[in-house]
Amino acid sequence: MVKSVTVKAQMVNEFFHDGNVDVRSGNIQFDGDVRIGQDVENSMFVEAAGKVFIHGAVRKATIEAGTSAIIEGNVLSSTISVGMQEMLEEKLAEQLSGILSYLERINETILQIIQIRGVQPEEVDASELKELVRVTLREEYLDFQYENSEFIQKAKEHSAGLSPEWEPVIEKLYNVFTDTSMTVVKNAEEFSTLLKEAHALVEQYSARECGNSLLKLPYAINSTLSCNGNIEVTDSGLHNCSVTAKKQVFIEGCCRGGVIVGSEKVSIQETGSKKGVKTVIKTDGEGTITIGLARCGTEIWIGDAVHRIDTDTLGVHARVIDGKLLIK
């Protein structure tokens, strides 16, 4: 069984391991920067709240970094992610904002009832809250249920990667319409508190700037690479990898097989192969794709527009203008 080492030190910002990360060293988790002197071996795990520096290779391992990961050796059959907690929380904040649009309408109805009756919010109990949801939303009730369930499911699946302030809001949204004992949100006053907590999460985690996140490495095979910023591949390139960057992807070498996604821009020296290996390059509708040599088997996706390269083509530049995919 692989042991796990969790390093906690208030006065130290960087943890340095001068050697391989293997079964003898154990996994490494640190609330700061982590520097590894040699390789990260099979089945090992390195996690840092800040930056990760690896002076060797990564083999069949998992690396998670908060702000950046710089790897000097090759990456083989591994998973590396940078800033993905931020990306997850941004997506959840977007979903929660949609749910709040329903809840605010319900709250307006509650406030009207309180004013008409001349009662206090705590006198409108949970059973009446549930009925008000149906009365207020009417034909949109099923849409609300679906969006709420989708949000809760995603949040619970990734709960280990969320900041702690998400937990009470997720728990209340799960129970407020299903808890028959009425112990979680007991009345309109607590419903109002739920709205305030949800709004605070949306404000804190929506549309945060992520431009400084970086994943940098020389070469990768059969690996999954993701970054809430930019990804740079500085040497031989990629072979059969799944790559996702919220901003841009730069690949100096060849990219053969796999899927490469950069929301804003993808720039690659060479894609595909002489044997026509399928290689998919994607960006958002307003993004651009630049390829020095696009070989047969390369697919270019910009938004929903798709173009397949049937013959080797030099100097490809692709973007969408006025709804049309232009390839130069």
C-alpha positions in Angstrom: 0.0 0.0 0.0 1.4 3.4 -1.0 1.7 5.7 2.0 0.7 9.4 1.7 2.6 12.3 3.1 0.8 15.5 3.9 3.1 18.4 4.6 1.8 21.3 6.7 4.0 24.2 7.7 2.8 27.7 8.3 6.2 29.4 7.8 7.3 27.5 4.7 6.0 28.4 1.2 7.8 25.7 -0.7 8.3 22.0 0.0 11.4 20.5 -1.7 11.7 16.7 -2.3 15.2 16.0 -3.5 14.6 12.6 -5.2 12.0 10.5 -6.9 8.4 10.5 -5.7 7.7 6.7 -5.4 6.4 4.1 -2.9 9.3 5.0 -0.5 8.6 8.7 -0.4 4.8 8.4 -0.5 2.4 10.9 -2.2 3.0 14.6 -1.6 0.4 17.2 -0.7 1.3 20.7 0.3 -0.5 24.0 0.9 2.1 26.0 -1.1 4.6 25.3 -3.9 6.2 21.9 -4.4 9.6 21.2 -6.1 10.5 17.6 -7.0 14.2 17.0 -7.7 13.8 13.9 -9.9 10.9 11.8 -11.3 7.4 11.1 -10.3 6.9 7.4 -10.6 4.0 4.9 -11.3 0.7 5.5 -9.4 2.1 8.4 -7.4 0.3 11.7 -6.6 1.6 15.2 -6.2 -0.7 18.0 -5.2 0.1 21.7 -4.4 -2.0 24.7 -3.7 0.5 26.8 -5.6 3.1 25.9 -8.2 4.6 22.5 -9.0 8.2 22.2 -10.4 9.3 18.7 -11.5 12.9 18.4 -12.7 12.5 14.9 -14.0 9.8 12.9 -15.8 6.2 12.0 -14.8 5.3 8.3 -15.4 1.7 7.0 -14.9 1.2 9.5 -12.2 -1.2 12.3 -11.2 -0.2 16.0 -10.7 -2.5 18.7 -9.5 -1.3 22.3 -9.1 -3.2 25.4 -8.1 -1.5 28.0 -10.2 1.2 26.4 -12.5 3.1 23.2 -13.3 6.5 23.2 -14.9 7.9 19.8 -15.9 11.4 19.4 -17.4 11.1 15.7 -18.3 8.6 13.8 -20.5 5.1 13.0 -19.4 4.0 9.4 -20.0 0.5 8.0 -19.4 -0.2 10.6 -16.7 -2.9 13.1 -15.7 -1.8 16.7 -15.0 -4.2 19.5 -14.1 -3.6 23.2 -13.2 -6.2 25.5 -11.7 -9.0 23.1 -12.3 -10.7 23.7 -9.0 -11.2 27.3 -10.1 -12.7 26.2 -13.4 -15.1 23.8 -11.6 -16.2 26.5 -9.1 -16.7 29.0 -12.0 -19.0 26.5 -13.8 -20.9 25.8 -10.6 -21.3 29.5 -9.9 -22.8 29.9 -13.4 -25.3 27.1 -12.7 -26.1 28.5 -9.3 -26.8 31.9 -10.8 -29.5 30.3 -13.0 -31.1 28.6 -10.0 -31.1 31.9 -8.1 -33.3 33.4 -10.9 -36.0 31.0 -9.8 -35.4 31.3 -6.1 -35.6 35.1 -6.3 -39.1 34.9 -7.8 -40.1 32.6 -5.1 -38.7 35.0 -2.5 -40.8 37.8 -4.0 -43.9 35.8 -3.5 -42.9 35.0 0.1 -42.3 38.7 0.9 -45.8 39.6 -0.5 -47.4 37.0 1.7 -45.6 38.2 4.7 -46.7 41.8 4.0 -50.3 40.8 3.4 -50.6 38.7 6.5 -48.5 41.0 8.7 -46.4 38.0 10.0 -42.7 37.4 10.6 -40.6 35.4 8.1 -40.1 32.6 10.6 -43.9 32.1 10.7 -43.9 30.9 7.0 -42.8 27.3 7.5 -41.1 24.8 5.1 -44.3 23.0 4.1 -45.7 26.3 2.8 -42.4 27.1 1.1 -42.6 24.0 -0.9 -46.1 24.8 -2.0 -45.1 28.3 -2.9 -42.4 26.9 -5.2 -45.1 25.1 -7.3 -47.5 28.0 -7.3 -44.9 30.6 -8.3 -43.0 28.6 -10.9 -46.0 26.7 -12.4 -45.1 25.3 -15.8 -41.4 26.2 -15.1 -41.3 23.9 -12.0 -39.9 20.9 -13.9 -37.2 23.1 -15.5 -36.2 24.3 -12.0 -36.1 20.8 -10.6 -33.9 19.7 -13.5 -31.4 22.6 -13.2 -31.3 22.2 -9.4 -30.7 18.4 -9.6 -28.0 18.8 -12.2 -26.2 21.4 -10.1 -26.4 19.3 -6.9 -25.2 16.1 -8.7 -22.2 17.9 -10.2 -21.4 19.5 -6.9 -21.6 16.3 -5.0 -19.5 14.4 -7.5 -16.7 16.9 -7.2 -17.2 17.8 -3.5 -13.6 16.9 -2.6 -12.3 19.6 -4.9 -14.5 22.4 -3.7 -13.9 25.2 -1.2 -15.7 24.5 2.1 -18.2 27.4 1.8 -20.0 25.4 -1.0 -21.1 22.6 1.3 -23.9 24.4 3.3 -25.5 25.8 0.2 -25.4 22.5 -1.6 -26.9 20.7 1.4 -29.7 23.3 1.7 -30.6 23.2 -2.0 -30.7 19.4 -1.8 -32.9 19.3 1.3 -35.1 22.3 1.0 -37.5 20.6 -1.4 -37.0 17.0 -0.3 -36.6 17.0 3.5 -40.0 15.9 4.8 -38.9 16.5 8.4 -38.2 20.2 7.6 -35.0 20.4 9.6 -32.6 22.1 7.1 -34.6 25.2 5.9 -37.4 25.4 8.4 -39.0 28.7 7.4 -38.9 31.8 5.1 -36.2 33.5 7.3 -33.8 30.6 6.7 -34.8 30.6 3.0 -33.7 34.2 2.8 -30.4 33.2 4.5 -29.9 30.5 1.8 -30.4 33.2 -0.9 -27.8 35.4 0.7 -25.2 32.5 0.9 -25.9 31.5 -2.7 -25.5 35.1 -4.0 -22.2 35.3 -2.1 -20.9 32.2 -3.8 -21.9 33.5 -7.3 -20.2 36.8 -6.6 -17.0 35.2 -5.3 -16.5 32.6 -8.0 -18.1 33.9 -11.2 -15.9 35.1 -14.1 -12.6 35.2 -12.2 -9.4 36.0 -14.2 -7.2 33.0 -14.8 -4.6 34.3 -17.3 -1.6 33.4 -15.1 -2.3 29.7 -14.9 0.3 27.7 -16.8 1.2 24.1 -17.7 4.6 23.8 -19.4 6.3 20.5 -20.5 8.5 19.2 -23.3 6.6 16.1 -24.5 3.7 13.9 -23.6 2.3 10.5 -24.6 -1.1 9.0 -23.8 -1.8 11.7 -21.2 -4.5 14.0 -20.1 -3.5 17.6 -19.7 -5.8 20.4 -18.5 -5.2 24.0 -17.4 -7.4 27.0 -16.4 -5.0 29.2 -18.4 -2.3 28.3 -21.0 -0.6 25.1 -22.0 2.9 25.2 -23.6 4.6 22.1 -25.1 8.2 23.2 -25.8 9.9 20.2 -27.5 8.8 17.1 -29.4 5.1 17.6 -29.0 2.2 15.3 -28.1 1.2 11.8 -29.0 -2.4 10.6 -28.5 -3.2 13.1 -25.7 -6.3 14.8 -24.4 -5.5 18.5 -23.9 -7.8 21.3 -22.6 -6.8 24.9 -21.9 -9.3 27.6 -20.9 -7.1 30.1 -22.8 -4.4 29.1 -25.3 -2.4 26.1 -26.4 1.1 26.4 -27.9 2.9 23.2 -29.2 6.4 23.5 -30.7 6.6 20.0 -32.1 4.2 17.5 -33.6 0.8 16.6 -32.4 -0.3 13.1 -33.5 -3.6 11.7 -32.5 -5.9 12.8 -29.6 -7.9 16.0 -29.0 -6.4 19.5 -28.4 -8.7 22.2 -27.1 -7.8 25.8 -26.5 -10.7 28.1 -25.9 -9.0 31.3 -27.3 -6.2 30.0 -29.6 -4.3 26.8 -30.6 -0.9 27.1 -32.3 0.8 23.9 -33.4 3.9 23.3 -35.5 2.6 20.0 -37.1 -0.6 17.9 -36.8 -1.6 14.5 -37.9 0.7 12.0 -39.6 1.6 10.4 -42.9 -0.7 7.5 -42.0 -3.7 9.8 -41.6 -4.0 9.5 -37.8 -7.1 11.4 -36.6 -6.1 14.5 -34.7 -8.8 16.9 -33.5 -8.0 20.6 -32.9 -10.7 22.7 -31.3 -11.4 26.2 -30.2 -14.4 28.4 -29.3 -16.4 30.2 -31.9 -14.3 33.4 -31.6 -11.0 31.5 -31.4 -8.2 30.9 -33.9 -6.2 27.8 -35.0 -2.8 28.1 -36.6 -0.9 25.0 -37.8 2.5 25.0 -39.6 1.9 21.7 -41.4 -1.5 20.0 -41.2 -1.3 16.5 -42.4 -4.2 14.3 -43.6 -6.3 13.2 -40.7 -6.4 16.6 -39.0 -9.8 17.9 -38.0 -10.3 21.6 -37.3 -13.2 22.6 -35.1 -14.1 26.3 -34.4 -17.3 26.4 -32.4 -19.7 24.1 -34.3 -17.9 24.5 -37.7 -15.7 21.6 -38.8 -13.1 21.2 -41.5 -11.2 18.0 -42.3 -7.8 18.1 -43.9 -7.7 15.6 -46.8 -4.2 16.4 -48.1 -1.1 17.7 -46.4 -1.4 21.5 -46.1 1.3 24.1 -45.2 0.5 27.2 -43.2 -3.1 26.7 -42.0 -4.8 29.6 -40.3 -8.5 29.1 -39.3 -11.1 31.3 -37.8 -14.8 32.1 -38.2 -15.9 35.4 -39.8 -19.6 36.3 -40.2 -20.6 32.8 -39.3 -18.4 31.1 -41.9 -15.2 29.0 -41.2 -12.3 30.5 -43.2 -9.2 28.4 -43.8 -6.1 30.1 -45.2 
